[in-house]
């Protein structure tokens, strides 16, 4: 009467009772296993396995929420787009295993020193990363980007093929209600930061450009 898909016999005993009970336990166990697997898959889909940063999927889900929150609360927001200079040459000269080691070290240097629980990094392409800085206006984001750029190029990356000098290029865009920004979208912010990143590349790499 209450919508059960199956029911136990009225008398608690006998082979039929135990058959029903065993089936119910199997269903409950399978349901729990499926729920755990779904949770694990959701976690895995949000984390880039190689670098342990956020994945592209995570970025595409979370960044629009950050933009919406900034607009709604009238708070600043900045995004840094960055990638590894001449990364193809690293793969071509040393192989993809060394390239993966460089990617992991690059990601570690990006995340080190950011505000825990507030700023976050996602790998959005092969060697391209996004650094999201909530409640940070562009002048401060510029200081952060310059610090990251300096840290990446300061010391060579340790790899199993020996230390490799790696540099990064950065592009910055942002939203700030204090300067009158109103019409803003996640896509426009990413595009502006990407254009600034390409300008850094054209200007010689290992530098920061503001959109």
C-alpha positions as CSV (number, residue, x, y, z in Angstrom):
1,X,0.0,0.0,0.0
2,X,2.9,2.3,0.6
3,X,4.5,1.7,-2.7
4,X,7.1,-1.0,-1.9
5,X,8.5,-2.9,-5.0
6,X,8.6,-6.1,-3.0
7,X,7.3,-7.3,0.4
8,X,8.3,-9.7,3.0
9,X,6.1,-12.7,3.8
10,X,4.0,-12.1,6.9
11,X,5.7,-14.9,8.8
12,X,9.3,-14.2,9.7
13,X,10.9,-17.5,8.9
14,X,11.3,-20.2,6.3
15,X,13.2,-20.3,3.0
16,X,11.1,-17.7,1.3
17,X,11.8,-15.2,4.1
18,X,15.5,-15.7,3.9
19,X,15.5,-15.5,0.1
20,X,13.7,-12.2,0.3
21,X,16.1,-11.0,3.0
22,X,19.2,-12.0,1.0
23,X,17.9,-10.3,-2.1
24,X,17.2,-7.1,-0.1
25,X,20.7,-7.1,1.4
26,X,22.2,-7.5,-2.1
27,X,20.2,-4.6,-3.4
28,X,21.2,-2.4,-0.5
29,X,24.9,-3.4,-0.9
30,X,24.8,-2.7,-4.6
31,X,23.1,0.6,-4.1
32,X,25.8,1.7,-1.5
33,X,28.6,0.6,-3.9
34,X,27.0,2.5,-6.8
35,X,26.6,5.6,-4.6
36,X,30.3,5.4,-3.6
37,X,31.4,5.0,-7.2
38,X,29.3,8.0,-8.3
39,X,30.9,10.1,-5.5
40,X,34.4,8.9,-6.5
41,X,33.7,9.7,-10.2
42,X,32.5,13.2,-9.3
43,X,35.6,13.9,-7.3
44,X,37.8,12.5,-10.1
45,X,36.1,14.6,-12.7
46,X,36.9,17.8,-10.8
47,X,40.6,17.1,-10.3
48,X,43.2,16.9,-13.0
49,X,44.9,13.6,-12.3
50,X,48.4,14.7,-13.4
51,X,48.8,18.0,-11.6
52,X,46.1,17.7,-8.8
53,X,44.7,21.1,-9.8
54,X,41.1,21.5,-10.8
55,X,40.1,20.0,-14.1
56,X,38.8,21.8,-17.1
57,X,35.4,20.4,-16.3
58,X,35.7,21.8,-12.8
59,X,36.7,25.2,-14.2
60,X,33.8,25.3,-16.6
61,X,31.4,24.6,-13.7
62,X,32.9,26.7,-11.0
63,X,34.1,29.9,-12.8
64,X,30.7,31.0,-13.9
65,X,29.5,30.6,-10.3
66,X,32.5,32.8,-9.2
67,X,31.5,35.5,-11.7
68,X,27.9,35.4,-10.7
69,X,28.8,35.7,-7.1
70,X,31.1,38.6,-7.7
71,X,28.4,40.5,-9.7
72,X,25.7,39.7,-7.2
73,X,27.8,40.8,-4.2
74,X,29.5,43.7,-5.9
75,X,32.9,42.2,-5.3
76,X,36.0,42.2,-7.5
77,X,37.3,39.1,-9.3
78,X,40.4,38.5,-11.3
79,X,41.5,35.6,-13.5
80,X,45.0,34.8,-14.7
81,X,45.5,32.7,-17.8
82,X,49.0,31.3,-18.0
83,X,51.0,28.6,-19.8
84,X,54.5,27.1,-20.0
85,X,56.8,28.8,-22.6
86,X,58.2,26.5,-25.3
87,X,56.5,23.4,-23.7
88,X,56.5,21.6,-27.0
89,X,60.2,21.8,-27.1
90,X,60.4,20.1,-23.7
91,X,58.3,17.2,-25.0
92,X,60.2,16.9,-28.3
93,X,63.6,17.0,-26.6
94,X,63.0,14.9,-23.5
95,X,59.8,13.0,-24.0
96,X,56.3,13.2,-22.5
97,X,57.3,11.7,-19.1
98,X,59.7,14.6,-18.5
99,X,57.0,16.9,-19.8
100,X,54.6,15.6,-17.2
101,X,57.2,16.2,-14.5
102,X,57.5,19.8,-15.7
103,X,53.7,20.2,-15.7
104,X,53.5,18.9,-12.1
105,X,56.2,21.3,-10.9
106,X,54.7,24.2,-12.8
107,X,51.3,23.6,-11.1
108,X,52.9,23.3,-7.7
109,X,54.7,26.7,-8.1
110,X,51.4,28.2,-9.2
111,X,49.4,27.0,-6.2
112,X,52.1,27.7,-3.6
113,X,51.5,31.0,-1.8
114,X,47.9,31.5,-3.0
115,X,45.2,32.0,-0.3
116,X,44.1,28.7,1.0
117,X,40.4,28.0,0.5
118,X,39.9,31.2,-1.6
119,X,42.1,31.2,-4.7
120,X,42.2,28.2,-6.9
121,X,44.0,26.8,-10.0
122,X,42.6,24.7,-12.8
123,X,44.4,23.0,-15.8
124,X,42.3,24.1,-18.8
125,X,44.5,22.9,-21.6
126,X,47.6,20.8,-22.3
127,X,50.0,23.3,-20.7
128,X,47.5,26.1,-19.9
129,X,46.2,26.9,-16.5
130,X,43.7,29.4,-15.0
131,X,44.3,31.0,-11.6
132,X,41.1,32.4,-10.1
133,X,41.4,35.2,-7.5
134,X,38.0,36.0,-5.9
135,X,37.6,39.4,-4.4
136,X,40.9,40.6,-5.9
137,X,41.0,43.6,-8.2
138,X,43.4,43.8,-11.2
139,X,46.2,45.9,-9.5
140,X,46.6,43.3,-6.8
141,X,46.2,40.4,-9.4
142,X,49.1,42.0,-11.3
143,X,51.3,41.7,-8.2
144,X,50.3,38.1,-7.8
145,X,50.9,37.3,-11.4
146,X,54.4,38.9,-11.3
147,X,55.3,37.0,-8.2
148,X,54.2,33.7,-9.8
149,X,56.0,34.5,-13.0
150,X,59.2,35.2,-11.1
151,X,58.9,32.1,-8.9
152,X,58.4,29.8,-12.0
153,X,61.5,31.1,-13.7
154,X,63.7,31.6,-10.6
155,X,65.0,28.1,-10.3
156,X,65.1,25.2,-12.8
157,X,62.5,22.4,-12.5
158,X,63.9,19.2,-11.1
159,X,63.3,16.3,-13.5
160,X,64.7,12.8,-13.9
161,X,66.5,14.2,-17.0
162,X,68.2,16.8,-14.8
163,X,67.1,20.4,-14.0
164,X,65.3,22.3,-16.7
165,X,64.7,26.0,-16.8
166,X,61.1,26.8,-17.4
167,X,59.3,30.1,-17.7
168,X,55.6,31.0,-17.9
169,X,53.6,33.7,-19.6
170,X,50.5,35.3,-18.1
171,X,47.4,37.3,-19.1
172,X,45.1,39.0,-16.7
173,X,41.5,40.1,-16.9
174,X,39.0,41.0,-14.1
175,X,35.8,42.5,-12.9
176,X,35.5,45.4,-10.5
177,X,32.3,47.1,-9.5
178,X,34.3,50.0,-8.2
179,X,35.4,51.1,-11.7
180,X,31.9,50.7,-13.0
181,X,32.1,47.2,-14.5
182,X,28.5,45.9,-15.1
183,X,28.1,43.8,-18.2
184,X,30.5,40.9,-17.6
185,X,30.4,37.2,-18.5
186,X,32.7,34.2,-17.8
187,X,33.4,33.9,-21.5
188,X,34.4,37.5,-21.9
189,X,36.7,37.4,-18.9
190,X,38.4,34.2,-20.2
191,X,38.7,35.6,-23.7
192,X,40.2,38.9,-22.5
193,X,42.7,37.0,-20.3
194,X,43.6,34.7,-23.2
195,X,44.2,37.7,-25.5
196,X,46.5,39.2,-22.9
197,X,48.3,35.9,-22.6
198,X,48.9,35.8,-26.3
199,X,50.2,39.3,-26.1
200,X,52.7,38.2,-23.5
201,X,53.8,35.4,-25.9
202,X,54.2,37.8,-28.8
203,X,56.2,40.3,-26.6
204,X,58.9,37.7,-25.8
205,X,57.3,35.4,-23.2
206,X,58.1,35.2,-19.4
207,X,56.0,38.2,-18.7
208,X,52.6,39.4,-17.6
209,X,50.1,41.4,-19.6
210,X,46.9,43.0,-18.4
211,X,43.8,43.0,-20.7
